[in-house]
Each structure stands twice: as C-alpha cells, then as structure tokens.
Amino acid sequence: METHKIITYITLFMGATLLGTSCVKDELFKTSHPVQGAVKITVDWSKRSSESRLPGEYTLRIIGQGEVNVTESATVYPSLFEPGKYELLAFNSPSGFEIKGNTATVLTLASGTMLPVPGYLFSGQQQLYVQKDDTLQVTVGMRQLVRQLTFVLKLEPGEENRLKKLEATLEGIIPSVNLLSGETEAVTGGRLNMIFEPTDPPTDDKGKIMYATTLRILGGMPFERQLLTVQMTLNDSYKDRVVTDLSDIMKNFAASREPLVLEADLGLPISLGVSGSINDWKPGLPEGNGEVSAE
C-alpha cells in the first residue's frame, strides 16, 4: 500500500513538473515586443543618375502613423506597430521644393515662373505586413523624380560678336508630383526662364561657338505642348524670337534619369524682317564628354 502511494506521488510530481515546463515554453518569445511588431527599413539608391548626389537626410513616413528623419541607409523605425498592413513612404526634402503631405511642388520665383534648377528629389513606396513578436525587414527602392536637361545652341565663328544676350522660356513643365505614385498632381503646366551662357570649352570639335543652359525638371505636363521660346538680343538692341515645339522629345523624358543634352544650330537675324532660326534639336553628348560644361 505504501509503495503504491509513493508511486502515485512521484507520478503527480513529474506531471506537475512537465506541466510547468510546458507553460514556461509557451511563454517564450522571439523578441522583446511579443504583442507588437517592429520594422527595419533599408533604402536602395542604386537607380539614381550618375551625376546626382545622395541626400544627407531623408524621411520615413508610415502613412497615418507618423514619420522620422534619418541619415543612415538602414534604420529600425522607432515605433512599434500592431499587427496589420501599413504603407511606407520614403522621400527627401531637397532645396527648391515645398513638400505638403504626399505632394512635392517646385518653388515659384517672384516672376511667377518655376525655379529652373531645384535639388534632386527621390521617393520610394512599400507595403508593410507587420506581425507580432517579429521584426519585418524591407528594402525600399528610391526612384529619382528629377532629371537634368541641358540645351546647347551653336553659332558660326564670329557670330558671337553680334550677340548681346540669349534667353529662353520653356512651358508645359510639371510643377508638382505625388511622392507615392510619382505622377503629376498639377492641373496645368508651369513655365520657367533660362539664360544661355558661353560654355567651357567655348567651341565644339568643328569650331562652332557654344552657349548652354541647364535645368532640372520633373518632366513634361501630359496633354500639353512643351514649347521652347528662344529670344536673341543683338548688340544693336534688336530682338528676335524663335519658338520650337519639343513635345515629341519630352514625351519620353521620364524613360531615363541620366542627364539629357539637346543641341541645335542657331542662326541670328540677318537683317530687319529676316528672322533668326534654330534647326531641329538632337541629342548631344552628356556633360563630361567635351561637349557641354555649363549650368
């Protein structure tokens, strides 16, 4: 009888021990946040153009949950999240842009025209699926929303002595963009002014005198024409204008983010009533290849 009691006590003790061990195991967690989830975010800048610069700081925004400014390429978001689906927006705030909500708009000058050379704007979007007791690791590809555009006009040697000033206006340009989608948010296009300056070196390989101006733009406004109006002021104060439609060239502007150079020959007015001319614009060599070095 006593032996039977001892065996029963041992059995009960071992059962209780195993039960206790099972409870401890069930309460073990993988992280220090067992009922919420964390997010580690890495941004990928590899798709940016060769001449652009990495921003020193950028913003991570969990839509509806807040945002944080960071400097490192990888960071753990400082807040924890309830399990569920979230949307992440990463973007920088370059000079020359005003950012409100998810919209970035190029600043407007006192003249009412757009700033011609804003900074490089980047954004990236990612869906997040957060689980409790886990750290979600995501990589966000950053897309470059601004592209550099350089116009080069070439004169026959000696013609530069007749030219006092060379200016231009480009219209039908996207003034604002949605950072999430990368699409325009404007109803109508904007306009910007430019001044052509002599390049360095001053001539091309054929001895023609070169003048250039460089812009950074979001692209051409859909369903609008991109018109370039060049105004020539001669030394005798005579002025002449030539208008070129660049819509066909600009319609694929966002297909690449590498700098685009467009060049053409410029003919100054011969006499009163005989207008100047600009031949068809065509792609030129990018900066750094001996063709263009002006901004």
Secondary structure as UniProt FT lines:
FT   HELIX           2..26
FT   TURN            34..35
FT   STRAND          37..44
FT   TURN            46..47
FT   TURN            50..51
FT   STRAND          58..62
FT   TURN            63..65
FT   STRAND          66..70
FT   STRAND          74..76
FT   STRAND          84..91
FT   TURN            95..96
FT   STRAND          97..100
FT   TURN            101..102
FT   STRAND          103..106
FT   TURN            110..111
FT   STRAND          122..130
FT   TURN            132..133
FT   STRAND          134..141
FT   STRAND          143..144
FT   STRAND          147..155
FT   TURN            157..158
FT   HELIX           159..162
FT   STRAND          163..173
FT   STRAND          176..178
FT   TURN            179..181
FT   STRAND          190..195
FT   STRAND          197..203
FT   TURN            205..206
FT   STRAND          209..217
FT   TURN            222..223
FT   STRAND          227..234
FT   TURN            235..236
FT   STRAND          239..245
FT   HELIX           247..250
FT   TURN            251..252
FT   HELIX           253..255
FT   STRAND          260..267
FT   TURN            272..273
FT   STRAND          277..278
FT   STRAND          282..283
FT   TURN            287..288
//
